[in-house]
C-alpha cells in the first residue's frame, strides 16, 4: 500500500518522531538535477544514505553528483529505481512518470520534494525560512555568508550556486538551517520555521492560486507556522506583507522608513552600488556599502540584518560579511565581455524582477541596454501579460524568445507571439526570434562598446550568454 507522510500537519513533534522511526536505506530522487533536489540528494549522501536518482539530461549539476558517488540515470525508466525503498520527486514530475508509477506499484515510501525538505528541516534546532516572490536566493546567500562569517556554522540549502559555499549546499551544524521557502503550491507550509522572512508578495503562479487574496492567505499560513519564541521578518514597505499579523511569533519589520524596526536612510549609490545608514529601533548601527548592484538589494540586506537581529547576533560585526557578498550565479551575473559590451545573465522571469534588472543596468552604463528574454511558462505569461508589456520600457532593444514551457502544455494566450504583441505597445524596438543561434547573431549585430546585454529568464536561455562570448 502506498505510504504517504503528510507534513502539512502542525504537529511537528509527531512528524519528527515518525521520521526517526522510518527505515530509509536507499533513496531515489526523480529529477535529481534540480537545484533543490540535488542539494537534498547531496545532504542525504553526506548523512550516510545510499542515494541515486534520474533526470532528463546530463548537466554540470548531475556530473557533480556523480563525482560525489551518486548514481545518476539519464532518462526516466521504471527499472531505474532498482531496489530503492524511498522515492523523492519534485513538483515538475508528472504523475504518469514511469518511475513514480513503478514506486506506487511497489508500495514504496514516496515524498514530494517540499515535504521531504520539511521533514529534513525538523532535524535542526532553528530553521530560517526565506520567502517572497523575489529575492529569496540572494537573501539566503547573504544570511548564509553572514552566519558563516560569524562562526555560527549553519547548514544552508539554497536555490542557486553561491561561490562562498561552492554550490547550492553548505553542510554545517544542527543549530541553524537556512533555506528558501517556495510559495508554489503552498510548498513552504511544510517548513517548521523559527525565523520566517517574507520579502514581498505579488501576483504569480496563477496556474495554482486563484487570486492575490489566495496568495496572501498562503503567506499568512507560512507566517503562522513560526514557532513561539521565533520571529516573522516582514517587509513593511510592501503593502500586502505589512498587513500580515503572525499568530504566535513576534514580528520584525524592515524598510526605508523610521516607522520600522530595521530601516535604512541616507541611501546613495555610485554606478549601482548602494550605501546607506542602518538603524535598529531608531538607533544608528553604522553605514553599510553593498558590493552587489541594484536598489532592490538594499531590501535584501535589511532582511538579512533583521534575521541576524532576531537571532541575537551583534549586527555591526556582520557588516563586513554582508558588504563583501558578491551575489549568486545568474543574479545579475557578469558572464564576460563581447566587443567591450558586458554580457549579464539573470534569472529574472517576473515583470517586477525584469524591471529591476533593467533599471540596475541603466545605473551602471551610458550605453544601450539590449534585453533578451525567455518567458517562463505559458500560464505566467498569460496571467501577467499587461505587466510584462510595460516592464521592458527602459530597455533600448527587446528580443523575445520562445516560451520555456517547463511543466506545461502550450497555451495560445500565453505564447511568445502574444507577449511580443503586448510589448510592442510600449517598446518600439522589439523583436520576436525563435532560434537561439539567430538571437545570438542579432545581438552581436546590434551591440556596441559600453552596451549591456541582458540575458533574462528561468529556463535554458543562459545558453545564449555563453555562446555570445
Buried (B, 14 or more C-beta within 10 A) or exposed (E): EEEEBEBEEEEBEEBBEBBEEEEBEBBBBBBBBBBBBBBBBBBBBEEEBBBBBBBEEEBEBBEBBEEEEBBBBBEBEBEBBEEBBBBBBBBBBEEEBBBBEBBBEBEBBBBBBBBBBBBBBBBBEBBBBBBBBBBBBBBBBBBBBBBBBBEBBBBBBBBBBBEBBEBBBBBBEEEBBBBBBBBBBBBBBBBBBBBBBBBBBBBBBBBBBEEBEEBBBBBBBBBBBBBEEBBBBBBBBBEBBBEBEBEEBEBBBBBBEEEBBBBBEEEEBEEBBBBBBBBBEEEEBEEBBBEBBBBBBBBBBBBBBBBBBBBEBEBEEBBEBBBBBEBBBBBBBEBEEBEEBBBBBBBBBBBBBBBBBBBBBBBBBEBBBBBBBBBBBBBBBBBBBEBBBBBBEBBBBBBBBBBBBEEBEEBEEBBBEBBBBBBBEBBEBBBBBEEBEEBBEBBBEBBEEEBBBBBBBBBEBBBBBEBBE
